Amino acid sequence: MVDSARQIENLLYTYAERIDAGDFDGVADLFAHGRIHGIPDGPPDTVFTGRQAVRDLYGASTRIYEDSGTPKSKHLTSNAIIAVDDDAGTATCRSYFCVLQATDDLPLQPIVTGRYHDTFHRIEGEWWFESRTMHLDQTGDLSQHLLF
């Protein structure tokens, strides 16, 4: 049986795998019982709660390339520090991220780095994102990644 910390770690990697595959529906599924804070302590219009709001966020912000059906990115997640309260069915995690991208017009390079501060809750035995707050630390050339 996989322990809670490993299940949560797998959620981190599933998020990265799905976004890099251009599977925004799959990313949104991970937040069916949660929300994304686009800006730490940001105003209400930077909080995306529930599956549809998260799906709309990625659909409106992340470029998908027709030839691959993906954003041509690789989200690398590392340094996960996970704390689980199994009795309460809650957990927290702090981790780093680095997004790499290469397109016909952009040589392979890091385009953004930062940190995720996540909370999780267990519903009927399954772990879900409760919240994800993105802290951007460094940005590079995002012109090939974002739609704005």
C-alpha positions in Angstrom: 0.0 0.0 0.0 1.3 3.4 -1.0 1.6 5.9 2.0 -0.1 9.3 2.0 3.1 11.2 1.3 3.8 9.2 -1.8 0.2 9.6 -3.0 0.6 13.4 -2.6 3.9 13.4 -4.4 2.3 11.5 -7.2 -0.3 14.3 -7.5 2.5 16.8 -7.9 3.9 14.8 -10.8 0.6 14.1 -12.3 -0.1 17.9 -12.5 3.2 18.4 -14.4 2.6 15.4 -16.7 -0.9 16.5 -17.6 -0.1 20.2 -18.3 2.9 19.2 -20.4 0.6 16.9 -22.4 -1.8 19.7 -23.0 -4.4 17.8 -21.0 -6.1 20.8 -19.4 -9.2 18.7 -18.6 -7.0 16.3 -16.7 -5.3 19.2 -14.8 -8.7 20.6 -14.0 -9.8 17.2 -12.7 -7.1 17.4 -10.0 -8.8 20.6 -8.7 -12.3 19.3 -8.7 -12.3 19.8 -4.9 -9.8 22.6 -4.8 -8.5 25.9 -6.1 -5.5 27.6 -7.6 -4.2 31.0 -6.3 -2.5 32.6 -9.2 -1.1 35.3 -7.0 -0.2 34.9 -3.3 -2.8 36.8 -1.2 -4.2 38.1 -4.5 -7.6 39.5 -5.1 -10.6 37.2 -5.7 -10.2 37.4 -9.5 -6.9 35.6 -9.1 -8.4 32.6 -7.3 -9.8 29.8 -9.5 -12.0 27.4 -7.6 -13.2 24.1 -8.9 -12.8 22.1 -12.0 -14.4 24.5 -14.6 -12.6 27.6 -13.3 -9.2 25.8 -13.4 -9.9 24.5 -16.9 -10.9 28.0 -18.0 -7.6 29.4 -16.5 -5.4 27.1 -18.5 -7.4 27.4 -21.7 -7.2 31.2 -21.6 -3.5 31.4 -20.6 -1.4 28.6 -22.0 -0.6 28.3 -25.7 -1.1 24.9 -27.3 0.8 24.1 -30.5 -1.3 22.4 -33.3 1.5 20.1 -34.4 1.9 18.5 -31.0 -1.3 19.4 -29.1 0.9 20.4 -26.2 2.5 23.6 -24.9 5.9 22.2 -25.8 7.0 22.5 -22.1 8.4 20.4 -19.4 7.4 21.2 -15.8 10.0 19.9 -13.4 8.9 19.6 -9.8 11.5 19.2 -7.0 12.4 19.7 -3.4 9.0 18.5 -2.2 8.6 18.9 1.6 5.4 17.1 2.5 3.7 17.1 5.9 0.8 14.8 6.4 -1.8 14.6 9.2 -3.4 11.3 8.4 -5.8 11.5 11.3 -7.2 14.8 10.1 -7.0 13.8 6.4 -5.0 17.0 5.5 -1.5 17.7 4.3 0.8 20.5 3.1 3.6 20.6 0.6 6.2 23.2 -0.4 8.1 22.5 -3.6 10.1 24.1 -6.4 9.2 24.2 -10.1 11.2 25.0 -13.2 9.4 25.1 -16.6 11.5 24.4 -19.7 10.3 25.1 -23.2 11.5 24.7 -26.8 9.6 25.7 -30.0 10.5 26.3 -33.6 11.1 29.9 -32.6 12.6 29.4 -29.1 15.6 27.2 -28.3 15.4 25.0 -25.3 15.6 27.1 -22.1 14.1 27.7 -18.7 11.1 30.1 -19.0 10.0 30.4 -15.4 10.9 29.1 -11.9 9.2 29.4 -8.7 7.6 27.6 -5.7 4.3 25.9 -5.1 2.7 26.0 -1.7 0.0 23.3 -1.7 -2.6 22.0 0.7 -4.4 18.7 0.3 -7.4 17.0 1.8 -8.5 13.4 1.7 -12.0 12.6 0.4 -13.4 9.1 0.7 -9.8 7.7 1.0 -8.4 9.7 -2.0 -6.0 12.7 -1.8 -7.0 15.8 -3.7 -5.5 19.3 -4.1 -7.3 21.7 -1.8 -5.2 24.7 -2.9 -2.2 25.5 -4.9 -0.5 28.9 -4.6 2.1 29.8 -7.2 5.0 31.9 -6.2 7.0 33.1 -9.3 10.7 33.7 -8.6 12.3 34.1 -12.0 10.8 34.6 -15.4 12.4 34.3 -18.8 10.9 34.4 -22.3 7.2 33.5 -21.8 6.2 34.8 -25.2 5.9 31.2 -26.6 4.1 29.8 -23.6 1.4 32.3 -22.6 -1.4 33.6 -24.7 -1.1 37.1 -23.3 
